[in-house]
Amino acid sequence: MSMLDHAVPAARDLAVTGRSVIITGAGQGIGAEYARHFAAAGARCTVVDVDPDTARAVADQITDAGGTAFAQAVDITDPTGTEELARTVVERFGRVDALINNAAIFAGLTLRGLEEIPLDEWDRVLQVNVTGTYLPTRAVAPYMRAAGTGRIVNVGSAAVPQGLVDCLHYVTSKSAIVGMTYSMARELGPHGITVNAIQPGGTRTEVARKTQTDEGRALMLARQCIKRHEVPADLVGLALFLCSDASAFLTGQVIACDGGSTHR
Ligand SMILES: NC(=O)c1ccc[n+]([C@@H]2O[C@H](COP(=O)([O-])OP(=O)(O)OC[C@H]3O[C@@H](n4cnc5c(N)ncnc54)[C@H](O)[C@@H]3O)[C@@H](O)[C@H]2O)c1
């Protein structure tokens, strides 16, 4: 049997031009950077955040620069809101090609030992970071399944392989992203939908955060192969790739993009 007896796919395209991409938590930080870069690459972006003002500001910035974007104020833990989000995007752009489950509770957390974490904070972190990844995925899945194609990008954290201390709820929530990514990939793969996770390292954004100390930053840098601090733009290339045709045969993977601080 020759190799050509098997269907050989055409070369895969890295472009996201015209793609309808939903990015959660895009009102600030890494998510806002994704939205700006995806729009600059010709994608049609839905900028989702629980904060309507920041979502609108990012969407306005994109449209002022000539890109295509609109803001949707959605709490990703709300099943009705996330279903409405998917419906609204399909009404507006005709389809949902990709969902980046980027929103999470992180920047606002205080580092503290496991006995000090208030139970309501524990619950909210798991709700936003875990259920808030599940619900938007559940909302877009029927549209992607009907289209026979789709891209789900979840967001993990280097805090998991590092076993970061003093934010057990956050690390627990990001551990769940790993299993969710594996299982979602198996369940949705037969429908042409890929599911992967980006695992960032400690990334400096415009937001001041109590979760990054000088000591922690120095430790991070010492672990990295590339000796400079990670910034949101470092994650954009991987996100674009995972939302393009070029990654059509890549699914169920958790990909560290952290300057080489962790190895599996
Ligand atoms: N920055 C880092 O060092 C780092 C490292 C590893 C992983 N990550 C992950 O990358 C992603 C982005 O990180 P970041 O630093 O930009 O985060 P961030 O905290 O600065 O931004 C998160 C955004 O999500 C929004 N959000 C929070 N709860 C929401 C909800 N219920 N519904 C809708 N939106 C909600 C917030 O309003 C905010 O705009 C997160 O998943 C984070 O866990 C970040």
The ligand as an SDF file (V2000), in Angstrom:
LIG
                    3D

 44 48  0  0  0  0  0  0  0  0999 V2000
   -0.6840   36.6220   34.3020 N   0  0  0  0  0  0  0  0  0  0  0  0
   -0.0980   35.5070   34.6890 C   0  0  0  0  0  0  0  0  0  0  0  0
    0.9790   35.4970   35.2890 O   0  0  0  0  0  0  0  0  0  0  0  0
   -0.7290   34.1670   34.3610 C   0  0  0  0  0  0  0  0  0  0  0  0
    0.0210   33.0090   34.5590 C   0  0  0  0  0  0  0  0  0  0  0  0
   -0.5520   31.7720   34.2670 C   0  0  0  0  0  0  0  0  0  0  0  0
   -1.8550   31.7090   33.8090 C   0  0  0  0  0  0  0  0  0  0  0  0
   -2.5650   32.8540   33.6500 N   0  0  0  0  0  0  0  0  0  0  0  0
   -3.9450   32.7330   33.1770 C   0  0  0  0  0  0  0  0  0  0  0  0
   -4.1290   33.5330   32.0120 O   0  0  0  0  0  0  0  0  0  0  0  0
   -5.4450   34.0790   32.0080 C   0  0  0  0  0  0  0  0  0  0  0  0
   -5.3780   35.5970   31.9390 C   0  0  0  0  0  0  0  0  0  0  0  0
   -4.5750   36.0720   32.9940 O   0  0  0  0  0  0  0  0  0  0  0  0
   -4.4680   37.6180   33.3360 P   0  0  0  0  0  0  0  0  0  0  0  0
   -3.2640   37.7660   34.1740 O   0  0  0  0  0  0  0  0  0  0  0  0
   -4.6420   38.4370   32.1160 O   0  0  0  0  0  0  0  0  0  0  0  0
   -5.7800   37.7310   34.2700 O   0  0  0  0  0  0  0  0  0  0  0  0
   -6.5240   39.0210   34.8660 P   0  0  0  0  0  0  0  0  0  0  0  0
   -6.9670   38.6570   36.2180 O   0  0  0  0  0  0  0  0  0  0  0  0
   -5.6960   40.2490   34.6850 O   0  0  0  0  0  0  0  0  0  0  0  0
   -7.7880   39.1740   33.8900 O   0  0  0  0  0  0  0  0  0  0  0  0
   -8.8610   38.2840   33.9610 C   0  0  0  0  0  0  0  0  0  0  0  0
  -10.0830   38.9240   33.3270 C   0  0  0  0  0  0  0  0  0  0  0  0
  -11.1730   38.0140   33.5100 O   0  0  0  0  0  0  0  0  0  0  0  0
  -12.3110   38.7550   33.8880 C   0  0  0  0  0  0  0  0  0  0  0  0
  -13.2340   37.9270   34.6710 N   0  0  0  0  0  0  0  0  0  0  0  0
  -13.0890   37.5210   35.9560 C   0  0  0  0  0  0  0  0  0  0  0  0
  -14.1780   36.8550   36.3460 N   0  0  0  0  0  0  0  0  0  0  0  0
  -15.0300   36.8140   35.2910 C   0  0  0  0  0  0  0  0  0  0  0  0
  -16.3160   36.2760   35.0830 C   0  0  0  0  0  0  0  0  0  0  0  0
  -16.9850   35.6590   36.0740 N   0  0  0  0  0  0  0  0  0  0  0  0
  -16.9040   36.4190   33.8680 N   0  0  0  0  0  0  0  0  0  0  0  0
  -16.2590   37.0760   32.8690 C   0  0  0  0  0  0  0  0  0  0  0  0
  -15.0370   37.6220   33.0110 N   0  0  0  0  0  0  0  0  0  0  0  0
  -14.4290   37.4950   34.2160 C   0  0  0  0  0  0  0  0  0  0  0  0
  -11.7710   39.9030   34.7260 C   0  0  0  0  0  0  0  0  0  0  0  0
  -12.6910   40.9760   34.8290 O   0  0  0  0  0  0  0  0  0  0  0  0
  -10.4880   40.2520   33.9690 C   0  0  0  0  0  0  0  0  0  0  0  0
  -10.7220   41.2270   32.9820 O   0  0  0  0  0  0  0  0  0  0  0  0
   -6.1180   33.5540   33.2610 C   0  0  0  0  0  0  0  0  0  0  0  0
   -6.7890   32.3440   32.9570 O   0  0  0  0  0  0  0  0  0  0  0  0
   -4.9510   33.2530   34.1860 C   0  0  0  0  0  0  0  0  0  0  0  0
   -5.2620   32.3010   35.1550 O   0  0  0  0  0  0  0  0  0  0  0  0
   -2.0370   34.0690   33.9130 C   0  0  0  0  0  0  0  0  0  0  0  0
  1  2  1  0
  2  3  2  0
  2  4  1  0
  4  5  1  0
  4 44  2  0
  5  6  2  0
  6  7  1  0
  7  8  2  0
  8  9  1  0
  8 44  1  0
  9 10  1  0
  9 42  1  0
 10 11  1  0
 11 12  1  0
 11 40  1  0
 12 13  1  0
 13 14  1  0
 14 15  2  0
 14 16  1  0
 14 17  1  0
 17 18  1  0
 18 19  2  0
 18 20  1  0
 18 21  1  0
 21 22  1  0
 22 23  1  0
 23 24  1  0
 23 38  1  0
 24 25  1  0
 25 26  1  0
 25 36  1  0
 26 27  1  0
 26 35  1  0
 27 28  2  0
 28 29  1  0
 29 30  1  0
 29 35  2  0
 30 31  1  0
 30 32  2  0
 32 33  1  0
 33 34  2  0
 34 35  1  0
 36 37  1  0
 36 38  1  0
 38 39  1  0
 40 41  1  0
 40 42  1  0
 42 43  1  0
M  CHG  2   8   1  16  -1
M  END
$$$$
